[in-house]
């Protein structure tokens, strides 16, 4: 097996570092997580020797991933755990039983930036200045921006993971790092490799210009770009202030989207954007908007999760975090068959490192929002390939003790299949059987099968990892997202 990286640069196959998606402060691993990382690497190297495999070959296997999940079980106190055993760290069949699957995986949150347009200005602060400093910028492409664009998305999402269909969703800022027409070009590039592999969102920033201009831009996108939904950042504004889904700005945006025949709105809630007023990222407006617009469907990205809050049992008085989303829905009569979906991008990636907290987040969403109203998202490519997130979700369980104590449903294979893709398929009108049948013979599946014979995943993350990284980003953007 060829090696693209030296052995002394080995990384664990489940990425447990402090990388954020650039929307929240990185959180350094605590002592317990660092010990789990150390234990996992030590066990992985020992297991590789026992099996007569190279270290890199072992880490790229499902046994390598099982070794990390077994170490993470040390961090739980009986609430959540990964269904792996010592045997699965040495027996590929035992590891595959828990970490592989045939679910339809539909990732509703992926990202890239444009490399075909200079959306930054030399000598002026921009996100580009930060991206240039990251390890990924040295990927070997002739232009640094190409290290964060469509080719990387295709490799990490469709080659290095089991994802079958994804949504390329928009970013915030002025100018935008990715325009809707650029997302459409990526969709067409992916379509040359496989049918119905990528959907796109249209970005709406309603406070950046007079409403007449915003309305015309929405109309133009709807008529020419074949949008699947709108992406809204209520926390973002050119002056650092946001807006609400149920204020005048929000109401006219939703009304116009519905009138244009695209009644699906993906809304960033949780993960406060650095430099913005965090109040607008909280989901208290979700319930009132969903009640006022029953013909609209709201996909709540990140489920209201905020990294500085420890998620526990549901608190009906909460004003932040996942509980605040649940509270807003319940106070407005939005039940389990309502028009609001909770999405897991970055949220699952953060809590999967803390099994008990992960059990509470998933348990609360299953109990209060419902198994048919939870969506799979990963925030790729900022965390590299989402395969470790997929494997973690497949292996995770809410313990019977926690289920009984809080009335949480069990995280059964059937419920996992709904969350991993079937729920999103219903939202976006995807015929799963037809899509899977067509994809089985497309170029992506053929390339993935060939790649599987000699996989070379980097286990690399691309976002800011330290407080210094984020301070550099804030310095470049004057404290505002760019």
ABEGO torsion letter per residue (X at the ends): XBBABBAAABBBABBABABBAGABBBBBBBAAAAAAAAAAAAAAAAAAAAAGBBAAAAAABAAAAAAAAAAAAAABAGABBBBBBAAAAABAAAAAAAABBABBBBBABBBBBBAABBABBBGBBBAAAAAAABAAAAAGBABAAAAABAAAAAAAAAAABABABBBBBBBBEOBBABBAAAAAAAAAAAAAABBGABBBBBBBBAAABBAAAAAAAAAAAAAAAGBABBBBBAABBAAGBBBBAABAAAAAAAAAAAAAGBABBBBBBEGBBBGBBAAAABAAAAAAAAAABAABBBBBBGGGBBAABBBBBBBAABABEAAAAAAAAAAAGBBAABABBBBABGAAAAAAABAAAAAAAAAAAAAAAEAAABBBBAGOAAAEBAAAAAAAAAABBBBAAAAAAAGBBBBBAAAAAAAAAAAAAAAAGBBAAAAAAAAAABAAAAAAAAAAABBBBAGBBABBABAAAAAAAAAAAGGBBX
